[in-house]
Structure formats: C-alpha cells, structure tokens
Amino acid sequence: MIALSRLNMTFIQKGGSCVLASYAIVHNYFTGRAIGECFEDYCRHFGLQFTDWRDAELVYPSHFDNEWRARNCRGYEVILDLHRFSRQTAFTEGRKVFNGQFHINSTIVQTQLEKSLRSQEALLNIAYNHPDGDYHSVTVFDSGSGLLERDTNSNDLLPIKGLSYIGTLRDSVLYSAISK
C-alpha cells in the first residue's frame, strides 16, 4: 500500500508530458527527490538543451514522441530503459529503491495488477485511450481504502473501482519498492 503523505499532489503537467510525469510521480514517491529532476535528467541523457526543469518538461514531449517511434516500441519502454540503464542521477537513484515490470497489454493482466497494488508498496503507470483520440498516462495505487488514480493533468485523486474504469487499457509499468 501507498502512504498518501509521501505522494506528490501539487505537480500538474504542462503540455504532453504525461508519460514521464507519471514516472516522476513514482520516482518522487520512492526517492523523495524533486519531480523536475526526471525531466532534467531525461534531457541530459539525450543531450537536449534546457534552462530549468520546467523548460526541460516542455522540451521533452517532441523528443520523446520521436524516440519511441524511432525505436518502434511503447513510450513506457523508453522510460523503463532509462530507469534501468541511464547514468543520470535521477534514474540511478530510482533504480536503487524501486523496480519496474512492463506489461504490453494491461487488460490481460488486470486482475494480477490490481492484486499487486493491494498487496505491495507499488504504483502503476498505465496508458489508456483518451476520449480525445490520443493516449494518456496516469498513476494508480492503493492507499488501503481502495484504488486511486493520480492524473498529472490535475492534482485530484480519483477513486476507481478497478482498472477497467479508467477506460480502454493499453500498456503499463508496475513499479514496486525493492526489499531492503
């Protein structure tokens, strides 16, 4: 279960940064480090110019879209690759305390994911088909009173009865604490 007192509820994304923003919510929860470090270190990893973390957040989306398309993979796979292998501080610190498990089709493993959220210190970044025709990424977790959704488009927590209530599910990454 997740301790709500450790979950960042103030960050609201700018532009199309939901995939890395969702990872940054997880990263902040497990490491206590600032949300913006993930955007800065993404840009540093790829040699992108930026002035501060907000600028890095705005630089990130177009590069990210080109990156996952060039790799012919899902966006979460790009972020998980950074989490596992990047030498940038945010990612090296993150992999010391939490790991990620990628699922290409969340619908198939929906029951397993929900069980993991209820029984572990874990957060799920999950993509779904957004009503505007695009995809969107949110973070889902259980704080002991049921599943909650943290969407970085706002600072609200939405209770959900199950993952299928988000919408048409796509890929996901289950991030869980590394046992000490």
Steps between C-alpha positions, in 0.01 A plus 500: 500500500600858438535767769304802377722731705791413267309548173555826312161665458615842376666427165289571191649424161549752224449382145517136396733375771274237661723194455808648667280696742341174616846348547607814689207455743623145570863613519416779745301259717780246532801737509365827641685683222342788306266424208700731272816291530346234276439753222845654535672161500296381202631802308856448627489134399408591142714817480201736473541866594284648777517786750317357803274207584184666364677566172622138500139389541407699189802375299428136588172416315607547138828319556322221688242450222779472243700267727234233554403514134863461387544204738167353386392441860262636762580818687512318832777282358713810434449622857564155646822479296613829656402376846707185452804628310541879498798643687309817588449550875119487507497162331796352691341605830162365393622155407664464843160508674234388252466277197259485209320222319363580153171357372417557133131411548365608838157351439642146497671549838246738656409271792869433574581874490214588735609226741858629495384855572300379798774278644826686430652844531443558129382761254378428148559727204233403251405632157148506367313628198402857582162628376681761283637214288852503645650297782551619856705373794389502863629353824284256696563371852329377816533694824306245704152624417481389137652592168574865428602672177749789495479683167774759448254717302364604841586450865188297579487141620214307345370180662449221245331164543754328275742565217232447235323813632783716365413421139634272228827382652830482315851434629620558855794479738459376854759672720566343839736558788816294513510302822772615735 
